[in-house]
Amino acid sequence: MANITKKVSWSSRADDSNATGEGTPLLNGSEQLGYSRQVSGGSISQIGRVSTVNMDEEITSEEDSLKGRPKEITHNEKLLSLKYESLDYDNSENQLFLEEERRMSYLGFRCLEISRWVVCGLIGFLTGLIACFIDIMVEQLTGLKYYVVKENIEKFTAGGGLSISLILWAVLNSAFVMVGAIIVAFFEPIAGGSGIPQIKCYLNGVKIPRVVRLKTLLVKVAGVICSVAGGLVVGKEGPMIHSGAVVAAGVSQGRSTSLKRDFKIFEYFRRDTEKRDFVSAGAAAGVSAAFGAPVGGVLFSLEEAASYWNQMLTWRIFFASMISTFTLNFFLSVYNKNPGELSNPGLINFGSFDRNVRSLCSFCGLLGALFNALNYWLTIFRIRYIHRPCLQVMEAMLVAAVTATVSFIMIYFSNACQPLDVVQGEDYPLQLYCDDGEYNSMATTFFNRPEKSVQNLFHNPPGSYHPLTLGVFTITYFFLACWTYGLAVSAGVFIPSLLIGAAWGRLIGIMLLGVTTTKVIWADPGKYALIGAAAQLGGIVRMTLSLTVILIEATGNVTYGLPLMLVLMTAKIVGDYFEEGLYDIHIKLQSVPFVHSEAPPTSHWLTAREVMSSPVTSFNRVERVGTIVDLLSNTSTNHNGFPVVVSNANGEEPAKLCGLILRSQLIVLLKHKVFVELARSKLTRRKLQLKDFRDAYPRFPPIQSIHVSQDERECMMDLTEFMNPTPYTVPQETSLPRVYKLFRALGLRHLVVVDDSNRVVGLVTRKDLARYHLGKHGLEELQLAQT
Amino acid sequence: MANITKKVSWSSRADDSNATGEGTPLLNGSEQLGYSRQVSGGSISQIGRVSTVNMDEEITSEEDSLKGRPKEITHNEKLLSLKYESLDYDNSENQLFLEEERRMSYLGFRCLEISRWVVCGLIGFLTGLIACFIDIMVEQLTGLKYYVVKENIEKFTAGGGLSISLILWAVLNSAFVMVGAIIVAFFEPIAGGSGIPQIKCYLNGVKIPRVVRLKTLLVKVAGVICSVAGGLVVGKEGPMIHSGAVVAAGVSQGRSTSLKRDFKIFEYFRRDTEKRDFVSAGAAAGVSAAFGAPVGGVLFSLEEAASYWNQMLTWRIFFASMISTFTLNFFLSVYNKNPGELSNPGLINFGSFDRNVRSLCSFCGLLGALFNALNYWLTIFRIRYIHRPCLQVMEAMLVAAVTATVSFIMIYFSNACQPLDVVQGEDYPLQLYCDDGEYNSMATTFFNRPEKSVQNLFHNPPGSYHPLTLGVFTITYFFLACWTYGLAVSAGVFIPSLLIGAAWGRLIGIMLLGVTTTKVIWADPGKYALIGAAAQLGGIVRMTLSLTVILIEATGNVTYGLPLMLVLMTAKIVGDYFEEGLYDIHIKLQSVPFVHSEAPPTSHWLTAREVMSSPVTSFNRVERVGTIVDLLSNTSTNHNGFPVVVSNANGEEPAKLCGLILRSQLIVLLKHKVFVELARSKLTRRKLQLKDFRDAYPRFPPIQSIHVSQDERECMMDLTEFMNPTPYTVPQETSLPRVYKLFRALGLRHLVVVDDSNRVVGLVTRKDLARYHLGKHGLEELQLAQT
């Protein structure tokens, strides 16, 4: 393999995973790399692998990328990475599959349907349990930490030795974060961040290596507990969504490849199509558990992910969401020694508001866009310079220490004393330098778990916070949150965004309260906090429908529906004007070939002929084993789907299309040596069944691990039974939007382009479509590279 | 035309509309009728139009169907009607279209996008206005009626001449209903019923004649006011959804064909694809106005209708919903002399609940299924015997009179006196035979507007209703509602269902209250009313996700989310076991070729070869005008889509596919006489543009209205520029589920089946797919007939 430069990936170690156990990733090229590309004018420009490895070099003119391990990684956002493969969301309806389907009775389909519901129930149950576990662990650890620090502060407040408290606090936080960062950076880099962009890509059809593994789940859960307990400006909601997705991918397969256990159940679900549906349900269950929002969960899955609306699927997703909320509520109620009290809506409960809000924020979207822009530059910086695991751990620890220090300094210098009786149910009121009977409100904001702080900002009565406190808090928290997102720790961005928004929302509320005279209507700054929180979060993640429902479900009151909707819609429109959503930015920075829901509007100029890759490597229906092995082993082409053709009797070329076969299928065929000429051994060998393909799924062995002797190379292989005989095709003249629509609506991986006699002329894959995007100067074409 | 029997349609007059102004419906056959059908074994069974006209006859063995106007219409539910055409939800990307798209700059697309938002805003605004108008009119009329009747009753209560009051009441009601029934039965039968099944079909791609016309809207609005004011057991929510859809279809076209006004705007939107998207938004806006549920509206559109989830579309639909709610609130607040008070959530506001519910109903779904079964038999009876407009009007009046009488008798014989002080804000408390300071609770239930009654059942304190009152009320209302749905009046089923459910829910609540000892928890029977209402409505219409959100938004409290979800899910599962949803039943009874979201599970046996219609009538790329005219005029075939082929030089047949052209396009071509040989006149004639097609849309003239002279018949017509050069195709071996998926995901109308050399062998249309459904004995095939 020609991986000379260090690859840029979700985290800098993800590529290493290819070599260790991912199966195909050893050959993780693209479907079409190495095909020569026929551009519109007819000129042929060759984009081969070897020539593109250092394509970045031309742009950054750095010379060190060839000298061993580079200090800086060159990165160009106008590239599309070739290292991401696609998932097969279109069933390969080959003879084996059809035979199985036809054998199955109506009763069989009913059983299958019921087991789908069972799996969804299980997904909801386990996701709820995990959410419950994370919540309890975080509560225990933070409680312990606060107790230690508070004791220490109170001990030293009089004596003036507060620097010792600061150091204690910073060290405690850094220790937690170090653990969290080490497991993420060294053991499972893909578990870093919120996981939502990765799940979005997965559901879009991009194979992100290791994203739904058991190990990822374990690291994610442990990591998020550490980073939240370590006082970082992060939330635990994004990781919970990722956890739900991993649970779904695991449970639905009825086995664990990591643990080498196969329960021999749910074998039917061992393919990408079914797995994707369950992963949608898992993500929804995660949202549902995190926010107590089952409907919001379903909408999240649909808005962020799914492309094809299917009623039955929607109902199952909904079911998983409900079960998840229910499980979480039940176990938390048991934990809180109040079993059966199920009114606890979710991990975030904003409490109920009781009156109407009529104001809109003016900042809608602006602050969100600023956040995204800053994070964008920070991420590019990280990709270039902070790509070694140890550097990543150190950065995380640095952030933890800085967070602690900044908080401490702000608490120390602020004189935001508030009378103690105003506060109800404050867990950690800290007196510090305040008079007796008072407490430091800045300390309260920093010391609480973020969820609790959001709730306080929403609900504490007017006068609980000093405006200056809120102002300083907003600015500090804004930059801290921006710095934190993208660290090599498991962390979500929901809660920090809500907190920042709630703080400035409440600040505006207080200021309006000072300006206006009609005090009765504008009385409660908590409502401004809610609106601000929605605006900030909406400006960052750019969800509308699902976020509205999530916030409604989390606040427990529909009265705020209309203002929330208006705010979120405004935030989206304003934000989109400046910058993309945070998740989209991160997806783009990883050069993921993401297929959006519609083709760029001005792309009618392009047709399949210009977009496709050609010429295409095809196989004959009965092909020589040696040819197949050679083609699969060719790392410079590395195709994943091959049209199968039949030649005419007179050998006219190119021959007519008669099917499509995948690399993974060929590998299974080679492994089981399904060769025509081996007549003797064929008698003893059972017919290859769908089960053999399912057993190998999803970690198909690389071609190098399959030994084919010289004799066997001369054998023939009959692909008829295994190929998909009815691949979708389009004529060459089809416009790009039309190709796009077909591709996206059906979740295709390979789309064969044929001429008017049904002869193969090209192949359209995900990367061919994702390349085109709307830039500042109209339609732009991204370059493909093996970054 | 061979329309000998009276056709069964949405209402018995719908077919007449074909002859008057619908354009194509004069030729409203099917896409494939008259093609001979090649069934699996290879045997050919001819289903021609003439031979199938009286196909019903064989089954019912009635003899009178040929003798003029039959007294009874034979009807068989195992038929699929050929009279419904499809809509073109797949753009015909011909050269004209592509040229226009390519001419358009990025700025042009931005403008288009903005105008889409503007249209959605307008749709929301107008829908809100209409909802407001209906609401105010109903309130005024019912107020007037109640006032008159109440005066009369109070006048006669002492004297005992209550029969006069009864007659007055019955006559008043019948008069209202008569007006409503006459305009529906005689002027616009399609405006009858709730309109939801029709909109569902429209969005599914079935062309229901006249369903989105201005006249339909007017009749619908007037009709629903009359029927609600006439005291029928109906709601005004379904009609409001239909109204929203009509508004959307009208506004988005920028002209009114009925009023002959063309504003020369939004011309780009004059095609089925764009129109459908706006109609989705209109339906959502209707739900939003009816229930104050913007999110519920979006989900309704998606759950009931759309097949392809598109983010941009979703956001626009959401926008329309919000505007609609906002408009309604604003104008109602002005009407209520409280301008600016926007907390009025919608036409139905169930008020806020304040505590948790933990009980599930045991009847979930059962009563709903019973309702549907009864209505099913009633509808069949109506189709057979009550198909003349005057009979329909008489039936409606009868129902109105019976409703009044039954209510009166129940009020008369009940002694459900309740103290007056319990009730807050009762609009029409009726003393009747009760003591002073008391009122008759049965009368209250019957006398209020249904929305108000539902609210009372939810919120009146324990003890407001006598259990016997509720029991009798439930039974009476159940049968009345069942009888009413399907009458020739504009009427919805939402509110009656909620009312029935609320009544029995409250009854159960009261009974449990009597049984149980822990009075504190079970204290409020209103919560049982809510659960009962959800169960009844869910059992009838079988929506889950959207109904949950609608009910949450209407109750204004998320706390009930989980119990509501559980109840709705149970109601759906239990109900589906016995009977389909009410809307699906009505769609099926009209023999509409509805394409569900998935193929029947056991249909892998079938391939495109068995499903398709063949042989197909094709045109050459340059075709003789006479041939085209003859084929279009042939009423026995009546195709709507024609593959265009090119023959080889040696004239080998069948030739290769090179495009697809629609009847409507050919008609425009013939009208503008775009003939190749007319060289002289061609010079003076401008090139045909997309505008000419848009101007003719959607009422293309019938072929009979176009005169083609004998000379012109010999001319040639070049179809190259106008045909869709890249129709979607499938090979013959493609399995039915795969064909289904492609067809449904892309909203196709014609899918060309080709052989391995790209030669046309068949055509798959909507009816070919809708024919297969899962019956009691496995896969069944419906017969096609010109019912």
Interface residues (C-beta under 8 A of the other chain):
Chain A: N91 E93 L98 E101 R102 M104 S105 Y106 F109 E113 P294 V295 V298 L299 L302 E303 A306 S307 Y308 W309 N310 Q311 M312 T314 W315 F318 F319 M322 T325 F326 L342 S343 P345 N356 R358 T544 L545 T548 V549 I552 E553 T555 G556 N557 V558 T559 G561 L562 M565 L566 M569 K572 S597 E598 P601 T602 H604 W605 V646 K656 L657 C658 P725 T726 Y728 T729 V730 P731 E733 T734 S735 R738 K741 L742 A745 L746 V754 D756 S757 N758 L774 G778
Chain B: N91 E93 L98 E101 R102 M104 S105 Y106 F109 E113 P294 V295 V298 L299 L302 E303 A306 S307 Y308 W309 N310 Q311 M312 T314 W315 F318 F319 M322 T325 F326 L342 S343 P345 N356 R358 T544 L545 T548 V549 I552 E553 T555 G556 N557 V558 T559 G561 L562 M565 L566 M569 K572 S597 E598 P601 T602 H604 W605 V646 K656 L657 C658 P725 T726 Y728 T729 V730 P731 E733 T734 S735 R738 K741 L742 A745 L746 V754 D756 S757 N758 L774 G778
